[in-house]
């Protein structure tokens, strides 16, 4: 599973809509709660596997992801 995530990490995120949804979801999760972050990402079209990776494997997040 880690290999699969690592392979994904080798590619830059080119879909700005998904990029924005991930960052909004991260911000909501950190400022409100995890459920709010997941809802925002889901409504923004972020695939469930990506949502899981973002929250369950923070060490694999892109350098450009919202962190604080």
N, C-alpha and C positions, 0 to 999 in steps of 0.2 A: 504494500500500500504506500509506503514512504517513497518507493521508487517511482510510483505513478505520480505522486505529488511533486517529486523532484523534477520529473520530466515536464510537468506543466509549468513549473517555475522557470524553466529555461526560455519560455516565450514571454514576450512583453504583452501586456494587456492592451489590445488595440481597440476594443469596443469601449468608447468613452461613456456610454450609457451604463454599462456594467461597472466600469471603474467608479463612476459617481455613486451607483447604488451600493457598492461595497463600502466605500468611504462613509456614506451617510449611515449605513447600517452599523459600521464600527463605532461611529460617533454616538449613535443612539444607544448602542449596547453599553458604552462606557459612561454616558451621561444620564441615561434613563434606566434601562435594564436589558438583559439579553433578549427577552421576548420581543421587545420593540425593535432591536437590531435585526433579528431574524425576519420579522414581518416586513421591514423596509427592504431588506435584500430580496426576499421572495417576491414582493410586489414590483420590484425593479427588474425582475427577470433573471436574477442570479441563480444558476443551477444549484440544486440541493447539495451536490458533492462539493461545490466551491464554498458554499456557506459553512458546511461542516469543517472544511479545511481551514477556513479563515478563523473560526472560533476554537477549534480543537488543536490546531497546530500553529500557534502564533509565530513560532520560530521560522516558519516557511512563508510568512507574509512578504509581500513585495516591499521594497524600501520606500515606495511612494504611498503605501497605505497609511491612512490616518491612524495615529498611535496615541495621541493624548487629547 
